């Protein structure tokens, strides 16, 4: 592999990672508008849930909802 190809690969990787990050950010921003997030906030404020536990639960929910169904 030549030096030019290595630079092209690095540039393509950078562009792809940037696009993935932008897509994740947009989808996460949309998810954070869901009523479940407000419910989690209220539970934390009421002292019935820990912030870290609610954050992990919300991340799992986000990842599950965002996962492709692989044709199912």
PDB file of N, CA, C, O and CB in Angstrom:
ATOM      1  N   UNK A   1       0.858  -1.179   0.000  1.00  0.00           N
ATOM      2  CA  UNK A   1       0.000   0.000   0.000  1.00  0.00           C
ATOM      3  C   UNK A   1       0.895   1.229   0.000  1.00  0.00           C
ATOM      4  O   UNK A   1       1.810   1.350   0.815  1.00  0.00           O
ATOM      5  CB  UNK A   1      -0.972   0.005   1.230  1.00  0.00           C
ATOM      6  N   UNK A   2       0.618   2.134  -0.922  1.00  0.00           N
ATOM      7  CA  UNK A   2       1.410   3.339  -1.043  1.00  0.00           C
ATOM      8  C   UNK A   2       0.992   4.393  -0.034  1.00  0.00           C
ATOM      9  O   UNK A   2      -0.055   4.298   0.606  1.00  0.00           O
ATOM     10  CB  UNK A   2       1.303   3.891  -2.438  1.00  0.00           C
ATOM     11  N   UNK A   3       1.849   5.402   0.086  1.00  0.00           N
ATOM     12  CA  UNK A   3       1.577   6.484   1.034  1.00  0.00           C
ATOM     13  C   UNK A   3       0.297   7.224   0.671  1.00  0.00           C
ATOM     14  O   UNK A   3      -0.465   7.619   1.555  1.00  0.00           O
ATOM     15  CB  UNK A   3       2.753   7.463   1.079  1.00  0.00           C
ATOM     16  N   UNK A   4       0.054   7.415  -0.626  1.00  0.00           N
ATOM     17  CA  UNK A   4      -1.165   8.104  -1.058  1.00  0.00           C
ATOM     18  C   UNK A   4      -2.421   7.335  -0.664  1.00  0.00           C
ATOM     19  O   UNK A   4      -3.407   7.925  -0.223  1.00  0.00           O
ATOM     20  CB  UNK A   4      -1.143   8.317  -2.567  1.00  0.00           C
ATOM     21  N   UNK A   5      -2.378   6.013  -0.827  1.00  0.00           N
ATOM     22  CA  UNK A   5      -3.537   5.200  -0.454  1.00  0.00           C
ATOM     23  C   UNK A   5      -3.764   5.241   1.055  1.00  0.00           C
ATOM     24  O   UNK A   5      -4.902   5.267   1.525  1.00  0.00           O
ATOM     25  CB  UNK A   5      -3.348   3.746  -0.921  1.00  0.00           C
ATOM     26  N   UNK A   6      -2.665   5.248   1.803  1.00  0.00           N
ATOM     27  CA  UNK A   6      -2.784   5.340   3.262  1.00  0.00           C
ATOM     28  C   UNK A   6      -3.450   6.639   3.676  1.00  0.00           C
ATOM     29  O   UNK A   6      -4.265   6.647   4.599  1.00  0.00           O
ATOM     30  CB  UNK A   6      -1.409   5.226   3.922  1.00  0.00           C
ATOM     31  N   UNK A   7      -3.117   7.743   3.008  1.00  0.00           N
ATOM     32  CA  UNK A   7      -3.744   9.042   3.311  1.00  0.00           C
ATOM     33  C   UNK A   7      -5.222   9.026   2.937  1.00  0.00           C
ATOM     34  O   UNK A   7      -6.061   9.569   3.657  1.00  0.00           O
ATOM     35  CB  UNK A   7      -3.021  10.186   2.561  1.00  0.00           C
ATOM     36  N   UNK A   8      -5.533   8.396   1.804  1.00  0.00           N
ATOM     37  CA  UNK A   8      -6.947   8.313   1.387  1.00  0.00           C
ATOM     38  C   UNK A   8      -7.745   7.479   2.383  1.00  0.00           C
ATOM     39  O   UNK A   8      -8.872   7.827   2.735  1.00  0.00           O
ATOM     40  CB  UNK A   8      -7.068   7.703  -0.038  1.00  0.00           C
ATOM     41  N   UNK A   9      -7.154   6.379   2.832  1.00  0.00           N
ATOM     42  CA  UNK A   9      -7.839   5.546   3.826  1.00  0.00           C
ATOM     43  C   UNK A   9      -8.068   6.314   5.122  1.00  0.00           C
ATOM     44  O   UNK A   9      -9.152   6.256   5.704  1.00  0.00           O
ATOM     45  CB  UNK A   9      -7.029   4.274   4.107  1.00  0.00           C
ATOM     46  N   UNK A  10      -7.047   7.029   5.566  1.00  0.00           N
ATOM     47  CA  UNK A  10      -7.173   7.812   6.796  1.00  0.00           C
ATOM     48  C   UNK A  10      -8.245   8.890   6.638  1.00  0.00           C
ATOM     49  O   UNK A  10      -9.036   9.125   7.552  1.00  0.00           O
ATOM     50  CB  UNK A  10      -5.822   8.455   7.170  1.00  0.00           C
ATOM     51  N   UNK A  11      -8.268   9.541   5.481  1.00  0.00           N
ATOM     52  CA  UNK A  11      -9.278  10.569   5.236  1.00  0.00           C
ATOM     53  C   UNK A  11     -10.678   9.990   5.192  1.00  0.00           C
ATOM     54  O   UNK A  11     -11.615  10.561   5.750  1.00  0.00           O
ATOM     55  CB  UNK A  11      -8.987  11.293   3.942  1.00  0.00           C
ATOM     56  N   UNK A  12     -10.816   8.843   4.521  1.00  0.00           N
ATOM     57  CA  UNK A  12     -12.129   8.197   4.449  1.00  0.00           C
ATOM     58  C   UNK A  12     -12.588   7.754   5.833  1.00  0.00           C
ATOM     59  O   UNK A  12     -13.762   7.889   6.179  1.00  0.00           O
ATOM     60  CB  UNK A  12     -12.086   6.992   3.494  1.00  0.00           C
ATOM     61  N   UNK A  13     -11.649   7.220   6.628  1.00  0.00           N
ATOM     62  CA  UNK A  13     -11.995   6.802   7.999  1.00  0.00           C
ATOM     63  C   UNK A  13     -12.471   7.999   8.813  1.00  0.00           C
ATOM     64  O   UNK A  13     -13.474   7.919   9.522  1.00  0.00           O
ATOM     65  CB  UNK A  13     -10.778   6.134   8.694  1.00  0.00           C
ATOM     66  N   UNK A  14     -11.741   9.112   8.706  1.00  0.00           N
ATOM     67  CA  UNK A  14     -12.113  10.323   9.443  1.00  0.00           C
ATOM     68  C   UNK A  14     -13.516  10.792   9.038  1.00  0.00           C
ATOM     69  O   UNK A  14     -14.333  11.125   9.897  1.00  0.00           O
ATOM     70  CB  UNK A  14     -11.078  11.448   9.193  1.00  0.00           C
ATOM     71  N   UNK A  15     -13.789  10.817   7.741  1.00  0.00           N
ATOM     72  CA  UNK A  15     -15.108  11.246   7.265  1.00  0.00           C
ATOM     73  C   UNK A  15     -16.203  10.309   7.774  1.00  0.00           C
ATOM     74  O   UNK A  15     -17.258  10.761   8.217  1.00  0.00           O
ATOM     75  CB  UNK A  15     -15.133  11.303   5.726  1.00  0.00           C
ATOM     76  N   UNK A  16     -15.948   9.019   7.709  1.00  0.00           N
ATOM     77  CA  UNK A  16     -16.947   8.045   8.142  1.00  0.00           C
ATOM     78  C   UNK A  16     -17.230   8.168   9.631  1.00  0.00           C
ATOM     79  O   UNK A  16     -18.386   8.172  10.054  1.00  0.00           O
ATOM     80  CB  UNK A  16     -16.484   6.629   7.816  1.00  0.00           C
ATOM     81  N   UNK A  17     -16.166   8.269  10.424  1.00  0.00           N
ATOM     82  CA  UNK A  17     -16.352   8.414  11.870  1.00  0.00           C
ATOM     83  C   UNK A  17     -17.121   9.693  12.176  1.00  0.00           C
ATOM     84  O   UNK A  17     -17.999   9.698  13.038  1.00  0.00           O
ATOM     85  CB  UNK A  17     -14.990   8.421  12.599  1.00  0.00           C
ATOM     86  N   UNK A  18     -16.799  10.772  11.477  1.00  0.00           N
ATOM     87  CA  UNK A  18     -17.502  12.040  11.686  1.00  0.00           C
ATOM     88  C   UNK A  18     -18.994  11.880  11.366  1.00  0.00           C
ATOM     89  O   UNK A  18     -19.841  12.378  12.108  1.00  0.00           O
ATOM     90  CB  UNK A  18     -16.877  13.159  10.809  1.00  0.00           C
ATOM     91  N   UNK A  19     -19.313  11.196  10.281  1.00  0.00           N
ATOM     92  CA  UNK A  19     -20.717  10.991   9.904  1.00  0.00           C
ATOM     93  C   UNK A  19     -21.445  10.107  10.911  1.00  0.00           C
ATOM     94  O   UNK A  19     -22.602  10.368  11.240  1.00  0.00           O
ATOM     95  CB  UNK A  19     -20.806  10.369   8.510  1.00  0.00           C
ATOM     96  N   UNK A  20     -20.783   9.073  11.397  1.00  0.00           N
ATOM     97  CA  UNK A  20     -21.388   8.199  12.417  1.00  0.00           C
ATOM     98  C   UNK A  20     -21.672   8.995  13.681  1.00  0.00           C
ATOM     99  O   UNK A  20     -22.750   8.876  14.264  1.00  0.00           O
ATOM    100  CB  UNK A  20     -20.463   6.995  12.738  1.00  0.00           C
ATOM    101  N   UNK A  21     -20.711   9.806  14.107  1.00  0.00           N
ATOM    102  CA  UNK A  21     -20.911  10.633  15.300  1.00  0.00           C
ATOM    103  C   UNK A  21     -22.071  11.597  15.116  1.00  0.00           C
ATOM    104  O   UNK A  21     -22.872  11.779  16.033  1.00  0.00           O
ATOM    105  CB  UNK A  21     -19.638  11.408  15.629  1.00  0.00           C
ATOM    106  N   UNK A  22     -22.174  12.213  13.955  1.00  0.00           N
ATOM    107  CA  UNK A  22     -23.263  13.158  13.688  1.00  0.00           C
ATOM    108  C   UNK A  22     -24.609  12.441  13.717  1.00  0.00           C
ATOM    109  O   UNK A  22     -25.580  12.956  14.271  1.00  0.00           O
ATOM    110  CB  UNK A  22     -23.057  13.855  12.325  1.00  0.00           C
ATOM    111  N   UNK A  23     -24.666  11.252  13.120  1.00  0.00           N
ATOM    112  CA  UNK A  23     -25.918  10.485  13.109  1.00  0.00           C
ATOM    113  C   UNK A  23     -26.313  10.061  14.522  1.00  0.00           C
ATOM    114  O   UNK A  23     -27.480  10.165  14.899  1.00  0.00           O
ATOM    115  CB  UNK A  23     -25.782   9.245  12.205  1.00  0.00           C
ATOM    116  N   UNK A  24     -25.349   9.585  15.298  1.00  0.00           N
ATOM    117  CA  UNK A  24     -25.638   9.203  16.685  1.00  0.00           C
ATOM    118  C   UNK A  24     -26.114  10.407  17.495  1.00  0.00           C
ATOM    119  O   UNK A  24     -27.064  10.304  18.270  1.00  0.00           O
ATOM    120  CB  UNK A  24     -24.391   8.582  17.345  1.00  0.00           C
ATOM    121  N   UNK A  25     -25.456  11.538  17.314  1.00  0.00           N
ATOM    122  CA  UNK A  25     -25.840  12.745  18.053  1.00  0.00           C
ATOM    123  C   UNK A  25     -27.282  13.144  17.715  1.00  0.00           C
ATOM    124  O   UNK A  25     -28.062  13.468  18.610  1.00  0.00           O
ATOM    125  CB  UNK A  25     -24.869  13.912  17.731  1.00  0.00           C
ATOM    126  N   UNK A  26     -27.629  13.122  16.441  1.00  0.00           N
ATOM    127  CA  UNK A  26     -28.982  13.501  16.025  1.00  0.00           C
ATOM    128  C   UNK A  26     -30.023  12.537  16.594  1.00  0.00           C
ATOM    129  O   UNK A  26     -31.063  12.963  17.097  1.00  0.00           O
ATOM    130  CB  UNK A  26     -29.080  13.537  14.490  1.00  0.00           C
ATOM    131  N   UNK A  27     -29.738  11.238  16.513  1.00  0.00           N
ATOM    132  CA  UNK A  27     -30.694  10.257  17.029  1.00  0.00           C
ATOM    133  C   UNK A  27     -30.811  10.334  18.542  1.00  0.00           C
ATOM    134  O   UNK A  27     -31.908  10.190  19.083  1.00  0.00           O
ATOM    135  CB  UNK A  27     -30.287   8.850  16.614  1.00  0.00           C
ATOM    136  N   UNK A  28     -29.693  10.561  19.239  1.00  0.00           N
ATOM    137  CA  UNK A  28     -29.732  10.680  20.691  1.00  0.00           C
ATOM    138  C   UNK A  28     -30.506  11.918  21.111  1.00  0.00           C
ATOM    139  O   UNK A  28     -31.286  11.865  22.062  1.00  0.00           O
ATOM    140  CB  UNK A  28     -28.316  10.724  21.263  1.00  0.00           C
ATOM    141  N   UNK A  29     -30.305  13.022  20.424  1.00  0.00           N
ATOM    142  CA  UNK A  29     -31.044  14.254  20.739  1.00  0.00           C
ATOM    143  C   UNK A  29     -32.538  14.021  20.598  1.00  0.00           C
ATOM    144  O   UNK A  29     -33.324  14.504  21.413  1.00  0.00           O
ATOM    145  CB  UNK A  29     -30.597  15.414  19.823  1.00  0.00           C
ATOM    146  N   UNK A  30     -32.931  13.288  19.574  1.00  0.00           N
ATOM    147  CA  UNK A  30     -34.350  12.968  19.388  1.00  0.00           C
ATOM    148  C   UNK A  30     -34.849  12.057  20.506  1.00  0.00           C
ATOM    149  O   UNK A  30     -35.930  12.279  21.053  1.00  0.00           O
ATOM    150  CB  UNK A  30     -34.579  12.300  18.018  1.00  0.00           C
ATOM    151  N   UNK A  31     -34.074  11.043  20.843  1.00  0.00           N
ATOM    152  CA  UNK A  31     -34.454  10.115  21.915  1.00  0.00           C
ATOM    153  C   UNK A  31     -34.623  10.839  23.242  1.00  0.00           C
ATOM    154  O   UNK A  31     -35.530  10.523  24.011  1.00  0.00           O
ATOM    155  CB  UNK A  31     -33.409   9.009  22.057  1.00  0.00           C
ATOM    156  N   UNK A  32     -33.754  11.809  23.514  1.00  0.00           N
ATOM    157  CA  UNK A  32     -33.812  12.510  24.794  1.00  0.00           C
ATOM    158  C   UNK A  32     -35.053  13.379  24.949  1.00  0.00           C
ATOM    159  O   UNK A  32     -35.292  13.928  26.025  1.00  0.00           O
ATOM    160  CB  UNK A  32     -32.590  13.359  24.960  1.00  0.00           C
ATOM    161  N   UNK A  33     -35.842  13.509  23.894  1.00  0.00           N
ATOM    162  CA  UNK A  33     -37.119  14.219  23.981  1.00  0.00           C
ATOM    163  C   UNK A  33     -38.257  13.288  24.400  1.00  0.00           C
ATOM    164  O   UNK A  33     -39.379  13.746  24.618  1.00  0.00           O
ATOM    165  CB  UNK A  33     -37.449  14.872  22.639  1.00  0.00           C
ATOM    166  N   UNK A  34     -37.982  11.993  24.514  1.00  0.00           N
ATOM    167  CA  UNK A  34     -39.014  11.002  24.833  1.00  0.00           C
ATOM    168  C   UNK A  34     -39.514  11.170  26.264  1.00  0.00           C
ATOM    169  O   UNK A  34     -38.762  11.593  27.142  1.00  0.00           O
ATOM    170  CB  UNK A  34     -38.473   9.581  24.630  1.00  0.00           C
ATOM    171  N   UNK A  35     -40.782  10.839  26.496  1.00  0.00           N
ATOM    172  CA  UNK A  35     -41.351  10.948  27.842  1.00  0.00           C
ATOM    173  C   UNK A  35     -40.599  10.117  28.888  1.00  0.00           C
ATOM    174  O   UNK A  35     -40.600  10.471  30.067  1.00  0.00           O
ATOM    175  CB  UNK A  35     -42.798  10.522  27.813  1.00  0.00           C
ATOM    176  N   UNK A  36     -39.968   9.035  28.478  1.00  0.00           N
ATOM    177  CA  UNK A  36     -39.236   8.189  29.426  1.00  0.00           C
ATOM    178  C   UNK A  36     -38.096   8.946  30.093  1.00  0.00           C
ATOM    179  O   UNK A  36     -37.732   8.653  31.232  1.00  0.00           O
ATOM    180  CB  UNK A  36     -38.689   6.955  28.719  1.00  0.00           C
ATOM    181  N   UNK A  37     -37.541   9.904  29.394  1.00  0.00           N
ATOM    182  CA  UNK A  37     -36.447  10.694  29.967  1.00  0.00           C
ATOM    183  C   UNK A  37     -36.985  11.584  31.083  1.00  0.00           C
ATOM    184  O   UNK A  37     -36.368  11.696  32.142  1.00  0.00           O
ATOM    185  CB  UNK A  37     -35.750  11.551  28.874  1.00  0.00           C
ATOM    186  N   UNK A  38     -38.116  12.208  30.851  1.00  0.00           N
ATOM    187  CA  UNK A  38     -38.729  13.038  31.896  1.00  0.00           C
ATOM    188  C   UNK A  38     -39.104  12.185  33.104  1.00  0.00           C
ATOM    189  O   UNK A  38     -38.942  12.617  34.245  1.00  0.00           O
ATOM    190  CB  UNK A  38     -39.979  13.768  31.351  1.00  0.00           C
ATOM    191  N   UNK A  39     -39.597  10.991  32.860  1.00  0.00           N
ATOM    192  CA  UNK A  39     -39.923  10.071  33.955  1.00  0.00           C
ATOM    193  C   UNK A  39     -38.677   9.752  34.761  1.00  0.00           C
ATOM    194  O   UNK A  39     -38.722   9.732  35.991  1.00  0.00           O
ATOM    195  CB  UNK A  39     -40.553   8.772  33.413  1.00  0.00           C
ATOM    196  N   UNK A  40     -37.568   9.504  34.083  1.00  0.00           N
ATOM    197  CA  UNK A  40     -36.306   9.211  34.765  1.00  0.00           C
ATOM    198  C   UNK A  40     -35.849  10.408  35.598  1.00  0.00           C
ATOM    199  O   UNK A  40     -35.387  10.243  36.727  1.00  0.00           O
ATOM    200  CB  UNK A  40     -35.218   8.827  33.744  1.00  0.00           C
ATOM    201  N   UNK A  41     -35.978  11.594  35.048  1.00  0.00           N
ATOM    202  CA  UNK A  41     -35.596  12.807  35.782  1.00  0.00           C
ATOM    203  C   UNK A  41     -36.433  12.925  37.053  1.00  0.00           C
ATOM    204  O   UNK A  41     -35.903  13.215  38.125  1.00  0.00           O
ATOM    205  CB  UNK A  41     -35.775  14.074  34.893  1.00  0.00           C
ATOM    206  N   UNK A  42     -37.717  12.703  36.932  1.00  0.00           N
ATOM    207  CA  UNK A  42     -38.607  12.815  38.100  1.00  0.00           C
ATOM    208  C   UNK A  42     -38.259  11.775  39.165  1.00  0.00           C
ATOM    209  O   UNK A  42     -38.327  12.069  40.359  1.00  0.00           O
ATOM    210  CB  UNK A  42     -40.077  12.651  37.671  1.00  0.00           C
ATOM    211  N   UNK A  43     -37.889  10.570  38.747  1.00  0.00           N
ATOM    212  CA  UNK A  43     -37.499   9.528  39.693  1.00  0.00           C
ATOM    213  C   UNK A  43     -36.219   9.917  40.431  1.00  0.00           C
ATOM    214  O   UNK A  43     -36.093   9.682  41.632  1.00  0.00           O
ATOM    215  CB  UNK A  43     -37.309   8.188  38.967  1.00  0.00           C
ATOM    216  N   UNK A  44     -35.276  10.509  39.710  1.00  0.00           N
ATOM    217  CA  UNK A  44     -34.024  10.942  40.340  1.00  0.00           C
ATOM    218  C   UNK A  44     -34.309  12.069  41.332  1.00  0.00           C
ATOM    219  O   UNK A  44     -33.796  12.056  42.451  1.00  0.00           O
ATOM    220  CB  UNK A  44     -32.996  11.408  39.267  1.00  0.00           C
ATOM    221  N   UNK A  45     -35.121  13.039  40.929  1.00  0.00           N
ATOM    222  CA  UNK A  45     -35.448  14.162  41.810  1.00  0.00           C
ATOM    223  C   UNK A  45     -36.194  13.677  43.053  1.00  0.00           C
ATOM    224  O   UNK A  45     -35.978  14.194  44.149  1.00  0.00           O
ATOM    225  CB  UNK A  45     -36.293  15.209  41.057  1.00  0.00           C
ATOM    226  N   UNK A  46     -37.064  12.692  42.884  1.00  0.00           N
ATOM    227  CA  UNK A  46     -37.833  12.157  44.012  1.00  0.00           C
ATOM    228  C   UNK A  46     -36.975  11.276  44.918  1.00  0.00           C
ATOM    229  O   UNK A  46     -37.389  10.930  46.025  1.00  0.00           O
ATOM    230  CB  UNK A  46     -39.030  11.359  43.501  1.00  0.00           C
ATOM    231  N   UNK A  47     -35.796  10.920  44.455  1.00  0.00           N
ATOM    232  CA  UNK A  47     -34.926  10.075  45.263  1.00  0.00           C
ATOM    233  C   UNK A  47     -35.254   8.597  45.169  1.00  0.00           C
ATOM    234  O   UNK A  47     -34.769   7.796  45.969  1.00  0.00           O
ATOM    235  CB  UNK A  47     -34.996  10.502  46.684  1.00  0.00           C
ATOM    236  N   UNK A  48     -36.073   8.233  44.199  1.00  0.00           N
ATOM    237  CA  UNK A  48     -36.442   6.823  44.043  1.00  0.00           C
ATOM    238  C   UNK A  48     -35.538   6.090  43.059  1.00  0.00           C
ATOM    239  O   UNK A  48     -35.674   4.882  42.868  1.00  0.00           O
ATOM    240  CB  UNK A  48     -37.882   6.712  43.585  1.00  0.00           C
ATOM    241  N   UNK A  49     -34.619   6.817  42.438  1.00  0.00           N
ATOM    242  CA  UNK A  49     -33.672   6.196  41.514  1.00  0.00           C
ATOM    243  C   UNK A  49     -32.375   6.986  41.534  1.00  0.00           C
ATOM    244  O   UNK A  49     -32.365   8.193  41.777  1.00  0.00           O
ATOM    245  CB  UNK A  49     -34.255   6.127  40.073  1.00  0.00           C
ATOM    246  N   UNK A  50     -31.286   6.285  41.274  1.00  0.00           N
ATOM    247  CA  UNK A  50     -29.980   6.932  41.192  1.00  0.00           C
ATOM    248  C   UNK A  50     -29.722   7.404  39.762  1.00  0.00           C
ATOM    249  O   UNK A  50     -30.109   6.734  38.805  1.00  0.00           O
ATOM    250  CB  UNK A  50     -28.862   5.968  41.655  1.00  0.00           C
ATOM    251  N   UNK A  51     -29.073   8.552  39.618  1.00  0.00           N
ATOM    252  CA  UNK A  51     -28.810   9.070  38.265  1.00  0.00           C
ATOM    253  C   UNK A  51     -28.054   8.074  37.376  1.00  0.00           C
ATOM    254  O   UNK A  51     -28.400   7.899  36.208  1.00  0.00           O
ATOM    255  CB  UNK A  51     -28.016  10.362  38.357  1.00  0.00           C
ATOM    256  N   UNK A  52     -27.039   7.433  37.920  1.00  0.00           N
ATOM    257  CA  UNK A  52     -26.261   6.486  37.125  1.00  0.00           C
ATOM    258  C   UNK A  52     -27.094   5.306  36.656  1.00  0.00           C
ATOM    259  O   UNK A  52     -26.963   4.863  35.514  1.00  0.00           O
ATOM    260  CB  UNK A  52     -25.081   5.988  37.923  1.00  0.00           C
ATOM    261  N   UNK A  53     -27.945   4.799  37.528  1.00  0.00           N
ATOM    262  CA  UNK A  53     -28.798   3.665  37.165  1.00  0.00           C
ATOM    263  C   UNK A  53     -29.796   4.066  36.083  1.00  0.00           C
ATOM    264  O   UNK A  53     -30.033   3.314  35.138  1.00  0.00           O
ATOM    265  CB  UNK A  53     -29.542   3.132  38.401  1.00  0.00           C
ATOM    266  N   UNK A  54     -30.371   5.236  36.224  1.00  0.00           N
ATOM    267  CA  UNK A  54     -31.326   5.701  35.210  1.00  0.00           C
ATOM    268  C   UNK A  54     -30.614   5.981  33.889  1.00  0.00           C
ATOM    269  O   UNK A  54     -31.155   5.697  32.820  1.00  0.00           O
ATOM    270  CB  UNK A  54     -32.060   6.969  35.697  1.00  0.00           C
ATOM    271  N   UNK A  55     -29.418   6.531  33.958  1.00  0.00           N
ATOM    272  CA  UNK A  55     -28.649   6.790  32.732  1.00  0.00           C
ATOM    273  C   UNK A  55     -28.359   5.476  32.014  1.00  0.00           C
ATOM    274  O   UNK A  55     -28.532   5.384  30.799  1.00  0.00           O
ATOM    275  CB  UNK A  55     -27.322   7.534  33.056  1.00  0.00           C
ATOM    276  N   UNK A  56     -27.920   4.461  32.752  1.00  0.00           N
ATOM    277  CA  UNK A  56     -27.647   3.158  32.128  1.00  0.00           C
ATOM    278  C   UNK A  56     -28.902   2.569  31.518  1.00  0.00           C
ATOM    279  O   UNK A  56     -28.854   2.008  30.423  1.00  0.00           O
ATOM    280  CB  UNK A  56     -27.062   2.183  33.149  1.00  0.00           C
ATOM    281  N   UNK A  57     -30.026   2.689  32.211  1.00  0.00           N
ATOM    282  CA  UNK A  57     -31.289   2.158  31.695  1.00  0.00           C
ATOM    283  C   UNK A  57     -31.683   2.879  30.404  1.00  0.00           C
ATOM    284  O   UNK A  57     -32.106   2.248  29.436  1.00  0.00           O
ATOM    285  CB  UNK A  57     -32.411   2.299  32.754  1.00  0.00           C
ATOM    286  N   UNK A  58     -31.541   4.186  30.400  1.00  0.00           N
ATOM    287  CA  UNK A  58     -31.887   4.955  29.200  1.00  0.00           C
ATOM    288  C   UNK A  58     -30.954   4.629  28.037  1.00  0.00           C
ATOM    289  O   UNK A  58     -31.401   4.537  26.893  1.00  0.00           O
ATOM    290  CB  UNK A  58     -31.838   6.453  29.500  1.00  0.00           C
ATOM    291  N   UNK A  59     -29.669   4.455  28.317  1.00  0.00           N
ATOM    292  CA  UNK A  59     -28.731   4.086  27.252  1.00  0.00           C
ATOM    293  C   UNK A  59     -29.112   2.727  26.678  1.00  0.00           C
ATOM    294  O   UNK A  59     -29.125   2.549  25.460  1.00  0.00           O
ATOM    295  CB  UNK A  59     -27.270   4.061  27.782  1.00  0.00           C
ATOM    296  N   UNK A  60     -29.421   1.774  27.542  1.00  0.00           N
ATOM    297  CA  UNK A  60     -29.837   0.449  27.061  1.00  0.00           C
ATOM    298  C   UNK A  60     -31.099   0.560  26.207  1.00  0.00           C
ATOM    299  O   UNK A  60     -31.204  -0.076  25.159  1.00  0.00           O
ATOM    300  CB  UNK A  60     -30.082  -0.509  28.251  1.00  0.00           C
ATOM    301  N   UNK A  61     -32.043   1.363  26.659  1.00  0.00           N
ATOM    302  CA  UNK A  61     -33.279   1.555  25.893  1.00  0.00           C
ATOM    303  C   UNK A  61     -32.973   2.194  24.538  1.00  0.00           C
ATOM    304  O   UNK A  61     -33.508   1.769  23.514  1.00  0.00           O
ATOM    305  CB  UNK A  61     -34.281   2.430  26.684  1.00  0.00           C
ATOM    306  N   UNK A  62     -32.124   3.203  24.533  1.00  0.00           N
ATOM    307  CA  UNK A  62     -31.743   3.864  23.283  1.00  0.00           C
ATOM    308  C   UNK A  62     -31.084   2.881  22.329  1.00  0.00           C
ATOM    309  O   UNK A  62     -31.430   2.823  21.149  1.00  0.00           O
ATOM    310  CB  UNK A  62     -30.800   5.039  23.561  1.00  0.00           C
ATOM    311  N   UNK A  63     -30.141   2.117  22.838  1.00  0.00           N
ATOM    312  CA  UNK A  63     -29.427   1.160  21.991  1.00  0.00           C
ATOM    313  C   UNK A  63     -30.356   0.072  21.466  1.00  0.00           C
ATOM    314  O   UNK A  63     -30.233  -0.352  20.317  1.00  0.00           O
ATOM    315  CB  UNK A  63     -28.274   0.526  22.766  1.00  0.00           C
ATOM    316  N   UNK A  64     -31.267  -0.370  22.290  1.00  0.00           N
ATOM    317  CA  UNK A  64     -32.215  -1.408  21.871  1.00  0.00           C
ATOM    318  C   UNK A  64     -33.141  -0.875  20.786  1.00  0.00           C
ATOM    319  O   UNK A  64     -33.398  -1.555  19.793  1.00  0.00           O
ATOM    320  CB  UNK A  64     -33.038  -1.915  23.074  1.00  0.00           C
ATOM    321  N   UNK A  65     -33.640   0.338  20.976  1.00  0.00           N
ATOM    322  CA  UNK A  65     -34.539   0.945  19.988  1.00  0.00           C
ATOM    323  C   UNK A  65     -33.811   1.279  18.695  1.00  0.00           C
ATOM    324  O   UNK A  65     -34.416   1.279  17.622  1.00  0.00           O
ATOM    325  CB  UNK A  65     -35.179   2.205  20.559  1.00  0.00           C
ATOM    326  N   UNK A  66     -32.523   1.562  18.790  1.00  0.00           N
ATOM    327  CA  UNK A  66     -31.748   1.960  17.626  1.00  0.00           C
ATOM    328  C   UNK A  66     -31.154   0.774  16.866  1.00  0.00           C
ATOM    329  O   UNK A  66     -30.697   0.914  15.731  1.00  0.00           O
ATOM    330  CB  UNK A  66     -30.649   2.888  18.049  1.00  0.00           C
ATOM    331  N   UNK A  67     -31.167  -0.390  17.507  1.00  0.00           N
ATOM    332  CA  UNK A  67     -30.541  -1.571  16.886  1.00  0.00           C
ATOM    333  C   UNK A  67     -31.357  -2.024  15.673  1.00  0.00           C
ATOM    334  O   UNK A  67     -32.587  -2.016  15.702  1.00  0.00           O
ATOM    335  CB  UNK A  67     -30.415  -2.734  17.916  1.00  0.00           C
ATOM    336  N   UNK A  68     -30.658  -2.419  14.609  1.00  0.00           N
ATOM    337  CA  UNK A  68     -31.393  -2.962  13.447  1.00  0.00           C
ATOM    338  C   UNK A  68     -32.030  -4.288  13.819  1.00  0.00           C
ATOM    339  O   UNK A  68     -31.509  -5.021  14.659  1.00  0.00           O
ATOM    340  CB  UNK A  68     -30.451  -3.143  12.218  1.00  0.00           C
ATOM    341  N   UNK A  69     -33.136  -4.589  13.203  1.00  0.00           N
ATOM    342  CA  UNK A  69     -33.827  -5.837  13.544  1.00  0.00           C
ATOM    343  C   UNK A  69     -33.331  -7.019  12.726  1.00  0.00           C
ATOM    344  O   UNK A  69     -33.806  -8.141  12.903  1.00  0.00           O
ATOM    345  CB  UNK A  69     -35.319  -5.676  13.343  1.00  0.00           C
ATOM    346  N   UNK A  70     -32.373  -6.776  11.826  1.00  0.00           N
ATOM    347  CA  UNK A  70     -31.782  -7.849  11.015  1.00  0.00           C
ATOM    348  C   UNK A  70     -32.842  -8.691  10.316  1.00  0.00           C
ATOM    349  O   UNK A  70     -32.738  -9.917  10.271  1.00  0.00           O
ATOM    350  CB  UNK A  70     -30.911  -8.746  11.885  1.00  0.00           C
ATOM    351  N   UNK A  71     -33.855  -8.037   9.775  1.00  0.00           N
ATOM    352  CA  UNK A  71     -34.868  -8.746   9.015  1.00  0.00           C
ATOM    353  C   UNK A  71     -35.948  -9.404   9.844  1.00  0.00           C
ATOM    354  O   UNK A  71     -36.817 -10.088   9.303  1.00  0.00           O
ATOM    355  CB  UNK A  71     -34.227  -9.758   8.193  1.00  0.00           C
ATOM    356  N   UNK A  72     -35.904  -9.207  11.150  1.00  0.00           N
ATOM    357  CA  UNK A  72     -36.931  -9.817  12.001  1.00  0.00           C
ATOM    358  C   UNK A  72     -38.149  -8.948  12.107  1.00  0.00           C
ATOM    359  O   UNK A  72     -39.109  -9.312  12.785  1.00  0.00           O
ATOM    360  CB  UNK A  72     -36.388 -10.092  13.380  1.00  0.00           C
TER     361      UNK A  72
END
